[in-house]
């Protein structure tokens, strides 16, 4: 355990300056790398170089990289299958690099389950027995382990298939058995090494949906390895991008897409469908000009003139969005002697949740006479999305187009 730290406040998995070098002169190579040198002269393979990161409880942490980037080596160091050449791996505050083989086996049984790329099922055992196998290794008595295995199979949609053999299942179903086996073990952490890459695209998408659904129900900590950028962007709460054994960047999908750490990451993400990664909350502007429900129409007109707006959002005292007032409505109300804009508030606008993907914003934006309002679950106004901002987020507009759209449609 880390000295002076409360384990309840620690990340569930943490690495510090982690290296894995294969070869007889591995230690010499690590020393050279730590001092900014090159490992090639030592005739070794440096698979993981100075990896430092934390994984919080309940998050999906994706490690992404091309073949040979070191991601699979890294995940095998996290559960002690491969010993570290240098550095530390902490699991629930305990440094597993100092553990004996027996202690590491106990840690795995207690804390970590693994889902493999090629299913790793026993062909002569039934689906139920395969799902229960991890519990059998733990020494759980038969009736209890079979009950837990049935529960896990039901979670992954395989109730009714308990007595079948793996050969009678499709690839997607076999991978669900592997996932059920990991869930039945009831460990804190799931390690998933290219778990869906052997599946065809449609089944792969279904398995991603299944994983996200299970995560919302169970809140497991998942470390997921993939070479597929779209999969990483879809699944990961945070993503670590690896290149040549090093972690090039760690961040959310939005952070990596909008602020790549270097040219390599920028090139890696350049073909991503930004509309499915970016959200309303990530592209919205702050609502700089709003008025309260108690304001008068003349005050509203004055604010519109000052900011060159043709409409304003109207908010309650607690920040909840009451509606919108236009310049024409305010002018008419002023002529009629109306006291407050509350009497002329319109609901002719569209609002969205901050987690709404950008791909779903175009239709409501086109149909709304004013910018989209971004609101929270209590309808408090968080931000606005003018059409120009929506298009600029995709890098599809010029400065002249921005000007034209700002004049045409902005609050």
For each residue, the residues with C-beta under 8 A, 3 or more apart:
1: 5 7 93 94 95
2: 5 10 90 93 95
3:
4:
5: 1 2 9 10 93
6: 9 10
7: 1 10 92 93
8:
9: 5 6
10: 2 5 6 7 14 90 92 93
11: 14 54 55 56 57 90
12: 55 56 57 91 92 188 189 221
13: 54 55 61 78 89 90 91 189 221 223
14: 10 11 53 54 55 89 90
15: 18 51 52 53 54 77 78 87 88 89 90
16: 52 87 88 90
17: 34 50 51 52 86 87 88
18: 15 48 50 51 52 74 77 84 86 87 88 89
19: 30 33 46 48 49 50 51 84 85 86 87
20: 46 47 48 70 73 74 77 82 84 85
21: 26 27 29 30 33 39 44 45 46 47 85
22: 26 44 45 47
23: 26 29 42 43 44 45
24: 43 44
25: 28 29 42 43 44
26: 21 22 23 29 30 42 44 85
27: 21 30 31 85 86
28: 25 31 32 42
29: 21 23 25 26 32 33 39 42 44 46
30: 19 21 26 27 33 34 39 85 86
31: 27 28 34 35
32: 28 29 35 37 38 39 41 42
33: 19 21 29 30 36 37 38 39 46 49 50
34: 17 30 31 50 86
35: 31 32
36: 33
37: 32 33
38: 32 33 41
39: 21 29 30 32 33 42 44 46
40:
41: 32 38
42: 23 25 26 28 29 32 39
43: 23 24 25
44: 21 22 23 24 25 26 29 39
45: 21 22 23
46: 19 20 21 29 33 39 49 245
47: 20 21 22 70 73 245
48: 18 19 20 51 70 73 74 77 245
49: 19 33 46 70 244 245 246
50: 17 18 19 33 34 87 246
51: 15 17 18 19 48 70 74 87 246 247
52: 15 16 17 18 247
53: 14 15 61 240 247 250
54: 11 13 14 15
55: 11 12 13 14 59 61 189 221 223
56: 11 12 59 221
57: 11 12 188 221
58: 219 220 221
59: 55 56 221 222 237 238
60: 211 215 222 224 235 236 237
61: 13 53 55 221 222 223 224 236 237 238 239 240
62: 223 224 225 226 231 232 235 236 238 239 240
63: 71 74 75 223 224 225 226 239 240 242
64: 71 225 226 227 228 229 232 236 239 240 241 242
65: 69 70 71 227 241 242 243
66: 69 227 243
67: 227
68: 244
69: 65 66 242 243 244 245
70: 20 47 48 49 51 65 73 74 242 244 245 246
71: 63 64 65 74 75 225 227 242
72: 75 76 193 194 225
73: 20 47 48 70 76 77 82
74: 18 20 48 51 63 70 71 77 78 225 242
75: 63 71 72 78 79 191 193 223 225
76: 72 73 79 81 82 193
77: 15 18 20 48 73 74 80 81 82 83 84 89
78: 13 15 74 75 89 91 112 191 223
79: 75 76 96 104 107 108 112 114 191
80: 77 83 89 96 99 104 107 108
81: 76 77
82: 20 73 76 77
83: 77 80 97
84: 18 19 20 77 87 88 89 97
85: 19 20 21 26 27 30
86: 17 18 19 27 30 34
87: 15 16 17 18 19 50 51 84 97
88: 15 16 17 18 84 95 97
89: 13 14 15 18 77 78 80 84 95 96 97
90: 2 10 11 13 14 15 16 93 94 95 96
91: 12 13 78 94 96 107 111 112 189
92: 7 10 12 111 188
93: 1 2 5 7 10 90
94: 1 90 91 99 107
95: 1 2 88 89 90 98 99
96: 79 80 89 90 91 99 103 104 107
97: 83 84 87 88 89
98: 95
99: 80 94 95 96 103 104 107
100: 103 104
101: 104 105
102: 105 106
103: 96 99 100 106 107
104: 79 80 96 99 100 101 107 108
105: 101 102 108 109
106: 102 103 109 110
107: 79 80 91 94 96 99 103 104 110 111 112
108: 79 80 104 105 111 112 113
109: 105 106 134 137 138 185 187
110: 106 107 187
111: 91 92 107 108 187 188 189
112: 78 79 91 107 108 187 188 189 190 191
113: 108 134 181 182 183 185 187 189 190 191
114: 79 182 190 191 192 193
115: 175 178 179 181 182 190 191 192 193 195
116: 119 120 178 193 195
117: 193 194 195 197 198
118: 198
119: 116 166 171 174 175 177 178 198
120: 116 178
121: 125 130 166 174 177 178
122: 125 129 130 133 166
123: 165 166 167
124: 165
125: 121 122 129 130 133 165 166
126: 129 130 162 163 164 165
127: 130 131 153 158 161 162 163 164 165 166 169 177
128: 131 132 146 149 150 153 162 163
129: 122 125 126 132 133 149
130: 121 122 125 126 127 133 166 177 181
131: 127 128 149 150 152 153 177 180 181 184
132: 128 129 135 136 145 146 148 149 181 184
133: 122 125 129 130 136 137 181
134: 109 113 137 138 181 182 184 185
135: 132 138 140 144 145 148 149 184 185
136: 132 133 139 140 142 145
137: 109 133 134
138: 109 134 135 185
139: 136
140: 135 136 144 145 148
141: 144 145
142: 136 145 146
143: 146 147
144: 135 140 141 147 148
145: 132 135 136 140 141 142 148 149 184
146: 128 132 142 143 149 150
147: 143 144 150 151
148: 132 135 140 144 145 151 152 184 186
149: 128 129 131 132 135 145 146 152 153 162 180 181 184
150: 128 131 146 147 153 154 159 162
151: 147 148 154 155 184
152: 131 148 149 155 156 180 181 183 184
153: 127 128 131 149 150 156 158 159 161 162 177 180
154: 150 151 157 158 159
155: 151 152 180 183 214 217 218
156: 152 153 176 177 179 180 183 210 214
157: 154 176 210
158: 127 153 154 161 162 173 176 177 180
159: 150 153 154 162
160:
161: 127 153 158 164 169 173
162: 126 127 128 149 150 153 158 159
163: 126 127 128
164: 126 127 161 168 169
165: 123 124 125 126 127 168 169
166: 119 121 122 123 125 127 130 169 174 177
167: 123
168: 164 165
169: 127 161 164 165 166 173 174 177
170: 173 174 203
171: 119 174 175 198 199 200 203
172: 175 176 199 203 206 207
173: 158 161 169 170 176 177
174: 119 121 166 169 170 171 177 178
175: 115 119 171 172 178 179 195 196 198 199 207
176: 156 157 158 172 173 179 180 207 210
177: 119 121 127 130 131 153 156 158 166 169 173 174 180 181
178: 115 116 119 120 121 174 175 181 182 195
179: 115 156 175 176 182 183 195 207 210 211 214
180: 131 149 152 153 155 156 158 176 177 183 184
181: 113 115 130 131 132 133 134 149 152 177 178 184 185
182: 113 114 115 134 178 179 185 187 190
183: 113 152 155 156 179 180 186 190 214 218 220
184: 131 132 134 135 145 148 149 151 152 180 181
185: 109 113 134 135 138 181 182
186: 148 183
187: 109 110 111 112 113 182 190
188: 12 57 92 111 112 220 221
189: 12 13 55 91 111 112 113 220 221 222 223
190: 112 113 114 115 182 183 187 220 221 222 223
191: 75 78 79 112 113 114 115 223 225
192: 114 115 195 222 223 224 225
193: 72 75 76 114 115 116 117 225
194: 72 117 197 198 225 226 227
195: 115 116 117 175 178 179 192 207 224 225
196: 175 199 204 207 208 226 231
197: 117 194 204 226 227 228
198: 117 118 119 171 175 194
199: 171 172 175 196 203 204 207
200: 171 203 204
201: 204 205
202: 205 206
203: 170 171 172 199 200 206 207
204: 196 197 199 200 201 207 208 231
205: 201 202 208 209
206: 172 202 203 209 210
207: 172 175 176 179 195 196 199 203 204 210 211
208: 196 204 205 211 212 231 234 235
209: 205 206 212 213
210: 156 157 176 179 206 207 213 214
211: 60 179 207 208 214 215 222 235
212: 208 209 215 216 235
213: 209 210 216 217
214: 155 156 179 183 210 211 217 218 220
215: 60 211 212 218 219 220 222
216: 212 213 219
217: 155 213 214
218: 155 183 214 215
219: 58 215 216
220: 58 183 188 189 190 214 215
221: 12 13 55 56 57 58 59 61 188 189 190
222: 59 60 61 189 190 192 211 215
223: 13 55 61 62 63 75 78 189 190 191 192
224: 60 61 62 63 192 195 232 235 236
225: 62 63 64 71 72 74 75 191 192 193 194 195
226: 62 63 64 194 196 197 231 232 235
227: 64 65 66 67 71 194 197
228: 64 197 231 232
229: 64 232 233 268 269 272
230: 233 234 272 273
231: 62 196 204 208 226 228 234 235
232: 62 64 224 226 228 229 235 236 239 253
233: 229 230 236 239 253 257 272 276 277
234: 208 230 231 276
235: 60 62 208 211 212 224 226 231 232
236: 60 61 62 64 224 232 233 239 252 253
237: 59 60 61 252
238: 59 61 62 250 251 252
239: 61 62 63 64 232 233 236 250 251 252 253 256
240: 53 61 62 63 64 247 249 250
241: 64 65 247 248 249 250 256 261 265 268
242: 63 64 65 69 70 71 74 245 246 247 248
243: 65 66 69 246 248 264
244: 49 68 69 70
245: 46 47 48 49 69 70 242
246: 49 50 51 70 242 243
247: 51 52 53 240 241 242 250
248: 241 242 243 261 262 264 265
249: 240 241 256 260 261 262 265
250: 53 238 239 240 241 247
251: 238 239 254 255 256 259
252: 236 237 238 239 255 256
253: 232 233 236 239 256 257 277
254: 251 257 258 277 278 279 282
255: 251 252 258 259
256: 239 241 249 251 252 253 259 260 261 265 269
257: 233 253 254 260 269 272 274 277 278
258: 254 255 278 282
259: 251 255 256
260: 249 256 257 263 265 266 268 269
261: 241 248 249 256 265
262: 248 249 265 266
263: 260 266 267
264: 243 248 267 268
265: 241 248 249 256 260 261 262 268 269
266: 260 262 263 269 270
267: 263 264 270
268: 229 241 260 264 265
269: 229 256 257 260 265 266 272
270: 266 267
271:
272: 229 230 233 257 269 277
273: 230 276 277 359
274: 257 277 278 358 393 394 395
275: 278 357 358 359 394
276: 233 234 273 357 358 359
277: 233 253 254 257 272 273 274 357 358
278: 254 257 258 274 275 282 283 357 358 393
279: 254 282 283 354 355 356 357 358
280: 283 284 352 353 354 355 356 357 358 361 372 374 383 385
281: 284 354 355 374 382 383
282: 254 258 278 279 393
283: 278 279 280 358 385 389 390 393
284: 280 281 354 374 382 383 384 385 389
285: 288 383 384 385 386 389
286: 383 384
287: 290 313 373 381 382 383 384
288: 285 307
289: 303 307 309 312 411
290: 287 312 313 314 315 381
291: 295 299 300 303 312 313 314 315 325 341
292: 295 314 315 316 317
293: 314 315 316 317 322 340 341 342 345
294: 340 342
295: 291 292 299 300 314 340 341
296: 299 300 334 338 339 340 341
297: 300 301 325 329 330 331 333 334 338 340 341 344
298: 301 302 330 334
299: 291 295 296 302 303
300: 291 295 296 297 303 304 312 325 330 341
301: 297 298 304 305 327 330 331 334
302: 298 299 305 306
303: 289 291 299 300 306 307 309 312
304: 300 301 307 308 309 310 311 312 327 330
305: 301 302 308
306: 302 303
307: 288 289 303 304
308: 304 305
309: 289 303 304 312 327 410 411
310: 304 326 327 410 411
311: 304 324 325 326 327 369 370 411
312: 289 290 291 300 303 304 309 324 325 411
313: 287 290 291 321 323 324 349 370 373 381 384 411
314: 290 291 292 293 295 321 322 323 324 325 341 342 345
315: 290 291 292 293 319 320 321 322 381
316: 292 293 319 320 321 322
317: 292 293
318: 380
319: 315 316 380 381
320: 315 316 378 379 380 381
321: 313 314 315 316 351 373 375 379 380 381
322: 293 314 315 316 342 345
323: 313 314 345 346 347 349
324: 311 312 313 314 345 346 347 348 349 370 411
325: 291 297 300 311 312 314 329 330 341 344 345 346
326: 310 311 329 330 346 369 370
327: 301 304 309 310 311 330 331
328: 331 332
329: 297 325 326 332 333 344 346
330: 297 298 300 301 304 325 326 327 333 334 341 344
331: 297 301 327 328 334 335
332: 328 329 335 336 344
333: 297 329 330 336 338 341 343 344
334: 296 297 298 301 330 331 337 338
335: 331 332
336: 332 333
337: 334
338: 296 297 333 334 343 344
339: 296 343
340: 293 294 295 296 297 343
341: 291 293 295 296 297 300 314 325 330 333 344 345
342: 293 294 314 322 345
343: 333 338 339 340
344: 297 325 329 330 332 333 338 341
345: 293 314 322 323 324 325 341 342
346: 323 324 325 326 329 349
347: 323 324
348: 324 368 369 370
349: 313 323 324 346 368 369 370 372 373
350: 364 365 367 368 372 373
351: 321 372 373 374 375 379
352: 280 356 360 361 364 372 373 374 375 385
353: 280 356 374 375 376 377
354: 279 280 281 284 374 376 382 383
355: 279 280 281
356: 279 280 352 353 360 361
357: 275 276 277 278 279 280 360 361
358: 274 275 276 277 278 279 280 283 361 390 393 394
359: 273 275 276 362
360: 352 356 357 363 364
361: 280 352 356 357 358 364 365 372 385 390
362: 359 365 366 390
363: 360 366 367
364: 350 352 360 361 367 368 372
365: 350 361 362 368 371 372 385 387 390
366: 362 363 387
367: 350 363 364
368: 348 349 350 364 365 371 372
369: 311 326 348 349 409
370: 311 313 324 326 348 349 409 411
371: 365 368 384 385 386 387 389 409 410 411
372: 280 349 350 351 352 361 364 365 368 384 385 390
373: 287 313 321 349 350 351 352 381 383 384
374: 280 281 284 351 352 353 354 381 382 383 384 385
375: 321 351 352 353 378 379 380 381 382
376: 353 354 379 380 382
377: 353
378: 320 375
379: 320 321 351 375 376
380: 318 319 320 321 375 376
381: 287 290 313 315 319 320 321 373 374 375 384
382: 281 284 287 354 374 375 376
383: 280 281 284 285 286 287 354 373 374
384: 284 285 286 287 313 371 372 373 374 381 411
385: 280 283 284 285 352 361 365 371 372 374 389 390
386: 285 371 389 390 405 406 409 410 411
387: 365 366 371 390 391 405 408 409
388: 391 392 397 401 402 405 406 409 410
389: 283 284 285 371 385 386 392 393
390: 283 358 361 362 365 372 385 386 387 393 394
391: 387 388 394 396 397 401 405
392: 388 389 395 396 397 402
393: 274 278 282 283 358 389 390
394: 274 275 358 390 391
395: 274 392
396: 391 392
397: 388 391 392 401 402 405
398: 401 402
399: 402 403
400: 403 404
401: 388 391 397 398 404 405
402: 388 392 397 398 399 405 406
403: 399 400 406 407
404: 400 401 407 408
405: 386 387 388 391 397 401 402 408 409 410
406: 386 388 402 403 409 410
407: 403 404 410
408: 387 404 405
409: 369 370 371 386 387 388 405 406
410: 309 310 371 386 388 405 406 407
411: 289 309 310 311 312 313 324 370 371 384 386
